[in-house]
Amino acid sequence: MLTKKNRVWAVVALLTGIIGFSSCLKNDNNYTPQRPQAQIAIIGSSTSMIPGTFYDNDQKVTETEFNYNFYARYAVYGGLHKFDLKKKGGDSLFTSTTYNFDSTQYYTYLIWDKAPVRSAIIKTDQSNYSRDKIGIRFLNLSQNAGPVDVYVGAEKIDSNRVYFDGNVSAASAFKLYSSFSTGSTITIREAGTTNKLAEVSGADLKIGTFNTGYFYTIYLMGVKGSSGTDKLYTNAIFSLYNY
């Protein structure tokens, strides 16, 4: 099982896509070891959500807008947390999720769907972790893309994947792979065809490349047929990491 190294997180505006908590020194001479914190990847994929503000246990965390195609990392101490997403500048509630976090684990806070916007916490299942393998799961977050096939490089790693229905238990599992001929390109195609719906590669791939010893989440979001800001989009994020 992967062990997280101690890190110091700061509560900041998410211009760089990372949010979290800070730790402090007990005094000038004695260092207080960092308390373990649950590590959370946040994905915002709802196409109907106007800018939202994030609250943790009724405390505003940041002024950064949660919008379509939003991504950030967040860390919390273990225990019960209520995550609310409210209309920016108002009290209207888009979605609320309450979860009892384990400070040693990794999670994804997913915001998806529209009318209404839904949210869920998905735990990273580490039961099959191997330092010699690449762990991948896929989330189809596009309501109208239909069933899709998922490729890493030229290799199809998943097929006929339909829209995510909120089954958190099924979404927590990762498939293991040894390697890829090209680990820096993701392509999403209509199931059973060569019709490309979305692709990402090179510097645009958030993770850089797929490497052994890590777990990743590949996702598809957006509206099929749109050429606007909500057009189909794919990428990958870390779901288990050692830094």
GIMO-V576358 format. One record per backbone hydrogen bond with DSSP energy under -1.0 kcal/mol. NH is the residue of the N-H (numbers start at 1). CO is the residue of the C=O. E is the energy in kcal/mol with one decimal. If there is no record, write none. Layout:
nh & co & e
NH & CO & E
NH & CO & E
//
This chain:
nh & co & e
15 & 13 & -1.7
19 & 73 & -4.3
27 & 30 & -1.2
38 & 76 & -2.7
39 & 105 & -2.0
40 & 74 & -3.4
41 & 107 & -2.6
42 & 72 & -3.3
43 & 109 & -2.3
44 & 70 & -3.0
45 & 111 & -3.4
52 & 66 & -1.7
53 & 86 & -3.1
55 & 84 & -2.7
56 & 59 & -2.6
57 & 82 & -2.8
59 & 56 & -1.4
61 & 54 & -2.4
66 & 52 & -2.6
69 & 44 & -1.5
70 & 44 & -1.6
72 & 42 & -1.5
73 & 17 & -1.0
74 & 40 & -2.8
76 & 38 & -1.8
79 & 101 & -2.2
81 & 99 & -2.7
83 & 97 & -3.3
84 & 55 & -2.3
85 & 95 & -2.3
86 & 53 & -2.5
87 & 92 & -3.0
88 & 51 & -2.4
90 & 87 & -2.3
94 & 85 & -3.1
95 & 85 & -1.2
97 & 83 & -2.4
99 & 81 & -2.5
101 & 79 & -2.7
105 & 102 & -1.9
107 & 39 & -2.7
108 & 122 & -2.3
109 & 41 & -3.0
110 & 120 & -2.7
111 & 43 & -2.5
112 & 118 & -2.3
118 & 112 & -3.3
120 & 110 & -1.9
122 & 108 & -2.9
124 & 106 & -2.8
125 & 172 & -2.2
129 & 126 & -2.0
133 & 130 & -1.4
134 & 177 & -3.3
135 & 214 & -2.6
136 & 175 & -2.6
137 & 216 & -1.7
139 & 218 & -2.2
141 & 220 & -3.0
148 & 161 & -1.6
149 & 189 & -2.8
150 & 158 & -2.8
151 & 187 & -2.5
152 & 155 & -2.4
153 & 185 & -2.3
155 & 152 & -1.8
157 & 150 & -2.6
158 & 150 & -1.4
161 & 148 & -3.0
164 & 140 & -3.1
168 & 166 & -1.6
171 & 167 & -1.7
175 & 136 & -2.7
177 & 134 & -2.2
186 & 200 & -2.8
187 & 151 & -2.1
188 & 198 & -3.0
189 & 149 & -2.3
190 & 195 & -2.3
191 & 147 & -2.2
193 & 190 & -2.2
197 & 188 & -3.3
198 & 188 & -1.5
200 & 186 & -2.3
202 & 184 & -1.3
204 & 201 & -1.7
205 & 202 & -1.5
208 & 205 & -1.6
209 & 207 & -1.7
210 & 183 & -1.9
213 & 133 & -3.0
215 & 240 & -1.5
216 & 135 & -2.8
217 & 237 & -2.4
218 & 137 & -3.0
219 & 235 & -2.2
220 & 139 & -2.2
221 & 233 & -2.5
223 & 230 & -2.9
226 & 223 & -1.8
231 & 228 & -1.6
233 & 221 & -2.6
235 & 219 & -1.4
237 & 217 & -2.0
239 & 215 & -3.0
240 & 215 & -1.3
//
